């Protein structure tokens, strides 16, 4: 019996590695096919900005951005500028994404092994590798892969190595990740709670938080030298809040409202205001609207909880197009044919993802008592804080990506428990 289970385990490991290799080959083919495709949406803008700053031999942001609408993804744009300085092209970013995605897969395996079992870890990397979003994600020049790579690396070091140098390095990585996408605080809080429940020494907190603080001061000071303002992350909270706190809001991203003179998103003489002034105006208008319409904002919040996880085909839009189709149809008179075609496209590509969500929900409610809360608090808190804080602002399906690894791990655990139950029934 033991030998039989061992053989099944070996087969599962071999199968998991085979799936990862097949996914890697598919991604390599996609890179070749889409090597020369111009990217759209935010990803295309990141590329254009990086090229512009590279040609001017500058780092982002400088004083040219003072009157822009907002600063966004400064860490990512500087990361792209660095790539241009080293390689002379940003096409290499697809290959770098491929490599980083393999590391992400490795971390998912290690977290699965630590918090669940080796079998769950293998199942998790199988699921991760066959998700449509993960297959396509190596192509876009987005924040997703570098952010998650840094976050998982920092978290892995904190959880697996109680070393001062590991905590210091983790703090630097958390700060750089936040420079790319302002979500690091969620994972830092989760790690600190994990420290508390697992009785880490006070030096662990000092090394981690101190390293984050020093890194933020360095990033902010460099930005102040460049632009005259101390800033260490994107300044998009105002613009993301106003899109979900106005009379035409539907909960999702609706950039079309900023050119609509009848919307509170529109600012007259915006070109004469700094990005900080515009951010303040959008926040004040948002807070005032929420104060006057608390029930409508609460309803939108519930809609956003659903909208955040509504589909998982988002990673192909910078390459294949279609970005903004849903949003534009929600705030204008909808074109039913276009809308249905778009929804069908997203549904078909998200079938595996929907199965994963079902497994996750079933596993959480069915098996939550079997988990050691002291160990699992990092995963559970990262997901809960991530989801509930993200839904304060406007949402897009791609915003669930930083927390998707948690869902995959619990879905894999459900499959593992089901297999184990069937094995006991057959003996």
C-alpha positions in Angstrom: 0.0 0.0 0.0 2.8 2.5 0.9 4.6 1.6 -2.3 1.5 2.2 -4.3 1.0 5.7 -2.8 4.6 6.5 -3.3 4.4 5.5 -7.0 1.3 7.7 -7.4 3.2 10.6 -5.7 6.2 10.1 -8.0 3.8 10.1 -11.0 2.1 13.3 -9.8 5.5 15.0 -9.5 6.6 14.0 -13.0 3.2 15.1 -14.4 3.5 18.5 -12.7 7.0 19.1 -14.0 5.8 18.0 -17.5 2.9 20.5 -17.4 5.2 23.3 -16.3 7.6 22.5 -19.2 4.7 22.4 -21.7 3.4 25.7 -20.5 7.0 27.1 -20.8 7.2 25.9 -24.4 3.8 27.4 -25.2 4.9 30.7 -23.7 8.1 30.6 -25.8 6.0 30.1 -29.0 3.8 33.0 -28.0 6.8 35.3 -27.4 8.0 34.4 -31.0 4.6 35.0 -32.5 4.0 38.4 -30.7 7.6 39.6 -30.6 6.9 42.6 -32.8 3.3 43.4 -31.7 2.8 47.0 -30.4 1.2 46.8 -27.0 -1.9 48.7 -26.0 -3.5 50.2 -22.8 -1.3 51.0 -19.8 1.4 48.6 -21.0 1.8 50.5 -24.2 2.0 53.7 -22.3 4.7 52.3 -19.9 6.7 51.4 -23.0 6.4 54.8 -24.6 7.3 56.6 -21.4 10.3 54.4 -20.8 11.5 55.0 -24.3 11.0 58.7 -24.0 13.0 59.0 -20.7 15.7 56.7 -22.1 16.2 58.9 -25.1 16.5 61.9 -22.9 18.9 60.1 -20.6 16.6 60.6 -17.6 14.9 58.5 -14.9 11.2 58.7 -14.1 9.7 61.0 -12.9 11.3 64.3 -13.6 9.8 67.8 -13.6 8.0 67.1 -16.9 5.6 65.0 -14.9 4.7 67.8 -12.4 1.5 68.7 -14.3 0.6 65.2 -15.4 -2.6 63.6 -14.2 -0.7 61.3 -11.9 2.5 59.4 -11.4 2.0 55.7 -12.0 4.2 52.6 -11.7 7.5 54.7 -11.3 9.4 51.5 -10.3 8.2 49.7 -13.4 9.1 52.5 -15.8 12.5 52.9 -14.3 12.9 49.1 -14.5 12.1 49.4 -18.2 14.6 52.3 -18.6 17.2 50.1 -17.0 16.4 47.3 -19.5 16.8 49.8 -22.4 20.2 50.9 -21.0 21.4 47.3 -20.8 19.8 45.6 -23.8 18.8 48.5 -26.0 15.2 47.1 -26.4 12.2 46.4 -24.3 11.2 43.3 -26.3 13.6 41.4 -24.0 11.1 42.1 -21.2 9.0 39.1 -22.5 11.9 36.8 -21.8 12.6 38.3 -18.4 8.9 37.8 -17.6 9.2 34.2 -18.6 12.1 33.7 -16.2 10.4 35.6 -13.3 7.3 33.6 -13.9 9.3 30.4 -13.4 10.5 31.8 -10.1 6.8 32.6 -9.1 5.9 29.0 -9.9 8.8 27.8 -7.7 7.6 30.0 -4.8 4.0 28.7 -5.2 5.4 25.2 -5.0 7.4 26.1 -1.8 4.5 27.7 -0.1 2.3 24.8 -1.0 4.9 22.4 0.4 5.3 24.4 3.6 1.6 25.3 4.4 -0.1 22.1 3.0 1.9 19.1 1.5 4.2 18.3 -1.3 1.3 16.7 -3.2 -0.7 20.0 -2.9 2.4 21.9 -4.0 2.5 19.8 -7.2 -1.2 20.2 -7.9 -0.8 24.0 -7.3 1.8 24.4 -10.0 -0.2 22.3 -12.4 -3.2 24.7 -11.9 -1.0 27.8 -12.1 0.5 26.6 -15.4 -2.8 25.9 -17.1 -4.6 29.2 -16.2 -5.2 31.2 -19.3 -4.0 34.5 -17.7 -0.8 32.9 -16.6 -0.1 31.5 -20.1 -0.5 34.9 -21.7 1.0 37.0 -18.9 4.6 36.8 -20.1 3.7 39.0 -23.1 2.4 42.3 -21.6 4.8 44.9 -20.2 2.8 45.2 -17.0 3.3 45.5 -13.3 2.0 42.1 -12.5 4.9 39.7 -12.9 7.7 41.9 -11.4 5.5 43.0 -8.5 4.5 39.4 -7.6 8.0 38.1 -8.0 9.3 40.7 -5.5 6.5 40.1 -3.1 6.8 36.4 -3.1 10.6 36.5 -2.8 10.4 38.9 0.2 7.7 36.8 1.8 9.5 33.5 1.2 12.7 34.9 2.8 10.7 36.1 5.9 8.9 32.9 6.4 11.7 30.4 5.7 14.8 32.1 7.1 15.0 33.8 10.5 18.1 35.8 9.5 18.7 39.5 10.0 20.1 39.8 6.5 17.0 38.1 5.0 14.7 40.4 6.8 16.7 43.4 5.6 16.7 42.2 2.1 13.0 41.4 2.3 12.3 45.0 3.4 14.2 46.4 0.4 12.2 44.0 -1.9 8.9 45.1 -0.4 9.7 48.8 -0.9 10.8 48.2 -4.5 7.6 46.2 -5.1 5.6 49.1 -3.7 7.4 51.4 -6.0 6.1 49.3 -8.9 2.5 48.9 -7.5 1.3 50.4 -4.2 0.1 47.2 -2.7 3.0 46.1 -0.6 1.5 47.2 2.7 -1.1 44.4 2.5 1.7 41.7 2.4 3.8 43.5 5.0 0.9 43.6 7.5 0.2 39.9 6.7 3.9 39.0 7.4 4.0 41.0 10.6 0.9 39.2 11.9 2.6 35.9 10.9 5.6 37.1 12.9 3.4 37.7 16.0 1.6 34.4 15.9 4.8 32.4 15.3 6.8 34.3 18.0 9.5 35.9 15.9 12.0 38.0 17.9 11.7 41.8 18.1 14.8 42.1 16.0 12.8 40.6 13.1 10.3 43.5 13.2 13.1 46.1 13.5 15.1 44.7 10.6 12.1 44.3 8.3 10.3 47.6 9.1 13.6 49.6 9.4 14.8 48.3 6.0 11.4 49.3 4.4 11.6 52.7 5.9 15.2 53.3 4.8 14.4 52.1 1.3 11.3 54.4 1.1 13.4 57.4 2.2 16.0 56.6 -0.5 13.4 56.3 -3.3 11.5 59.3 -2.1 14.7 61.5 -1.8 15.8 60.5 -5.3 12.3 61.5 -6.6 12.5 64.7 -4.8 15.8 65.5 -6.4 14.2 64.7 -9.8 10.8 66.3 -9.5 11.0 68.5 -6.4 8.4 66.4 -4.5 9.1 63.5 -2.1 7.2 60.6 -3.6 7.9 56.8 -3.3 5.0 55.2 -5.2 2.2 55.8 -7.7 -0.2 58.7 -7.0 -3.2 57.0 -8.4 -5.5 56.7 -5.4 -7.5 59.8 -6.2 -8.1 58.9 -9.9 -9.0 55.3 -8.9 -11.4 56.5 -6.2 -13.2 59.1 -8.3 -14.0 56.5 -11.0 -16.1 54.5 -8.4 -17.5 57.5 -6.6 -19.5 59.5 -9.1 -23.1 59.5 -10.5 -22.0 57.4 -13.6 -19.8 54.9 -11.8 -20.4 51.2 -12.3 -17.6 49.9 -10.1 -15.0 49.3 -12.8 -12.4 51.4 -14.6 -14.0 54.1 -16.8 -11.3 56.5 -18.1 -13.8 57.9 -20.6 -15.4 59.9 -17.7 -12.3 62.2 -17.5 -13.2 63.8 -20.8 -16.9 64.0 -19.9 -17.6 67.6 -18.9 -20.8 66.5 -17.0 -18.8 64.1 -14.8 -17.2 64.9 -11.5 -14.1 63.2 -12.9 -13.6 66.1 -15.2 -11.3 69.0 -14.0 -11.4 72.3 -15.8 -7.9 73.8 -16.5 -6.4 70.5 -15.4 -3.2 71.3 -17.3 -2.5 74.2 -14.8 -2.7 71.9 -11.8 0.0 69.6 -10.4 -0.6 65.9 -10.1 -0.8 66.4 -6.3 -3.5 69.1 -6.7 -5.5 67.0 -9.0 -5.2 64.0 -6.7 -6.5 66.1 -3.9 -9.5 67.4 -5.9 -10.5 63.9 -7.0 -10.2 62.6 -3.4 -12.3 65.5 -2.0 -15.0 65.0 -4.6 -15.0 61.3 -4.0 -15.3 61.7 -0.2 -18.1 64.2 -0.7 -20.0 61.9 -3.1 -19.6 58.9 -0.8 -20.9 61.0 2.1 -24.0 61.9 0.1 -24.5 58.4 -1.4 -23.3 55.9 1.2 -25.9 53.2 0.1 -25.0 53.5 -3.6 -21.3 53.3 -2.7 -21.9 50.2 -0.6 -23.8 48.6 -3.4 -21.0 49.4 -5.8 -18.6 47.9 -3.3 -20.5 44.6 -3.4 -20.5 44.7 -7.2 -16.8 45.2 -7.2 -16.2 42.1 -5.0 -17.9 40.2 -7.9 -16.3 42.2 -10.7 -12.8 41.7 -9.3 -13.1 37.9 -9.9 -15.5 38.0 -12.9 -13.1 36.6 -15.5 -9.4 35.8 -16.0 -8.6 36.6 -19.7 -7.3 40.1 -18.9 -3.7 39.4 -19.8 -4.3 39.1 -23.5 -5.9 42.5 -24.0 -2.7 44.6 -24.2 -1.7 42.2 -27.1 -4.9 41.2 -28.7 -7.0 44.3 -28.0 -10.4 44.8 -26.5 -9.3 46.8 -23.4 -12.0 49.2 -22.3 -14.8 47.5 -24.2 -16.8 46.6 -21.1 -16.1 49.9 -19.3 -17.1 52.1 -22.3 -20.3 50.0 -22.8 -21.2 50.4 -19.1 -21.1 54.2 -19.0 -22.5 54.8 -22.5 -25.4 53.3 -24.4 -24.3 49.7 -24.7 -23.8 47.9 -28.1 -25.3 44.5 -27.2 -23.5 42.7 -30.1 -20.1 44.0 -29.1 -20.8 43.4 -25.4 -21.9 39.8 -25.9 -19.0 39.0 -28.2 -16.6 40.4 -25.5 -18.3 38.5 -22.7 -18.2 35.2 -24.7 -14.5 35.7 -25.4 -13.8 36.2 -21.7 -16.0 33.3 -20.5 -14.4 30.7 -22.8 -10.9 31.7 -21.8 -11.8 31.7 -18.1 -13.3 28.2 -17.8 -10.3 26.7 -15.9 -10.3 29.8 -13.7 -13.9 29.3 -12.8 -13.3 25.7 -11.8 -10.4 26.9 -9.6 -12.7 29.4 -7.9 -15.2 26.7 -7.1 -12.5 24.4 -5.7 -11.2 27.3 -3.6 -14.6 28.2 -2.1 -15.5 24.6 -1.5 -12.1 24.0 0.2 -12.2 27.1 2.4 -15.7 26.3 3.8 -15.2 22.6 4.0 -11.7 22.3 5.3 -10.9 25.6 7.1 -10.8 23.8 10.5 -8.0 21.5 9.3 -5.6 24.5 8.7 -3.2 25.7 11.4 -4.2 29.4 11.6 -0.7 30.4 12.9 0.8 29.1 9.7 -2.0 30.0 7.3 -2.5 33.5 8.5 -0.1 34.9 5.9 -2.0 33.4 3.0 -5.5 34.2 4.4 -4.8 37.7 5.5 -3.0 38.6 2.2 -6.1 37.5 0.3 -8.7 39.2 2.6 -6.8 42.5 3.0 -6.0 42.5 -0.7 -9.5 42.0 -1.9 -11.3 44.3 0.6 -8.8 47.1 0.2 -8.7 46.8 -3.7 -12.5 47.1 -3.8 -12.4 50.5 -2.1 -11.3 51.8 -5.5 -12.5 51.0 -9.0 -11.7 47.4 -10.0 -10.6 45.4 -13.0 -10.3 41.6 -13.3 -6.5 42.0 -13.6 -6.4 43.4 -10.1 -7.0 40.0 -8.6 -3.7 38.7 -9.9 -1.5 39.6 -6.9 -3.8 37.3 -4.7 -4.5 34.6 -7.2 -1.6 32.4 -5.9 -3.5 32.1 -2.6 -6.7 31.0 -4.3 -4.7 28.4 -6.4 -3.0 27.0 -3.3 -6.3 26.4 -1.5 -7.9 25.0 -4.7 -5.0 22.6 -4.9 -5.5 21.6 -1.3 -9.1 20.8 -2.0 -8.0 18.5 -4.9 -5.4 16.9 -2.7 -8.0 16.2 0.1 -10.4 14.8 -2.5 -7.8 12.4 -3.9 -6.8 11.4 -0.3 -10.5 10.7 0.5 -11.0 8.6 -2.6 -7.8 6.6 -1.8 -9.2 5.8 1.7 -12.5 4.8 0.2 -10.8 2.4 -2.3 -8.8 0.6 0.5 
